Amino acid sequence: MAITPDIPLQDITPYFTDDGNIRVSVLRLDLLHPVVSGNKWFKLQENLAAAEAGGYDQLLTFGGAYSNHLVATAAAAAAAGLKSVGIVHGLHAREALTPTLIACLASGMQLHFAERQDYRRKTDPEWLAKLTERYGRSYIIPEGGASEAGRRGAERMAAYIPETATHICLSVGTGTSLTGLRNALPAHQIIIGFPAMKGGGYLAGEIRTNLMADKDDDWLLMDAYHFGGFAKCPPELIRFLRAFHRCTGIPLDMVYTAKMMWGIRDLLHKGFFPTGSDIVAIHTGGLQGNPPDLFPT
Ligand SMILES: *Cc1c(COP(=O)(O)O)cnc(C)c1O
């Protein structure tokens, strides 16, 4: 898939701190691709390679009606000449198709709407066997791209992190990207994850089991910036991301990256980052899910 080879690291220090000894910049992975953006592009690469190596002509994956992963998979499959099937959470999603699901269909993805009780069995081999019986032989990617291949793909994000960075910040959904990054980056670079959902701290155990033995150090989850839960975006957060866009020109997404940037600013105000910190915030994309009128021109 054609991508922009140079990913800018954009300095936003003046908007975030007047401490002359702290630097904040944003790694613009959102610019990779209009749909397969941010961390999704990395998580999908190894999956696409494995599917092709295994002679599969179809991907099958899971997601909700607003899922960045689902639509990224649809677009990546189409670009690679593969078919795709998306298992969508909830029958209600069929009644009013979201722009995300419409984009999935436009990429040729076949959608299967699953009741809550069925969807919950998304890792149950028996249900997976039924799905592939119905839709044909498929390379299965778990929800959110949370798999060994996803983590290995995420490791490649490390190549874009400058050696001088002291703190790497990123949004957390499944923790797959954080795990890949921690496994790939040198230990002295501290990784801070900002879960987008309430009680995201529970992910720590899952992350830990997937870290290499000598890598379970210098990473943490800041779970106080969920703003009420996954996909909740109160007015103050919208005001913040609009102001951020006006100042920096960088569009954030409502589900993940706005919460992370708010969290970083809050931690800066509280003096969390020591003098000399060189903070890199990873823009993991997700802009496809924003409403079209979010950034007035
Ligand atoms: C999917 C997604 C995440 C979460 O990534 P994980 O690897 O599941 O933790 C973060 N930010 C954006 C914009 C996403 O779309």
The ligand as an ORCA input file, in Angstrom:
! r2SCAN-3c Opt
* xyz 0 1
  C      -7.251      1.453     17.803
  C      -6.726      2.744     18.274
  C      -5.955      2.853     19.451
  C      -5.720      1.677     20.361
  O      -4.707      0.817     19.939
  P      -4.397     -0.528     20.731
  O      -3.241     -1.113     20.013
  O      -5.629     -1.394     20.586
  O      -4.152     -0.213     22.144
  C      -5.433      4.089     19.779
  N      -5.682      5.180     19.021
  C      -6.428      5.125     17.911
  C      -6.685      6.373     17.157
  C      -6.980      3.919     17.501
  O      -7.747      3.884     16.401
*
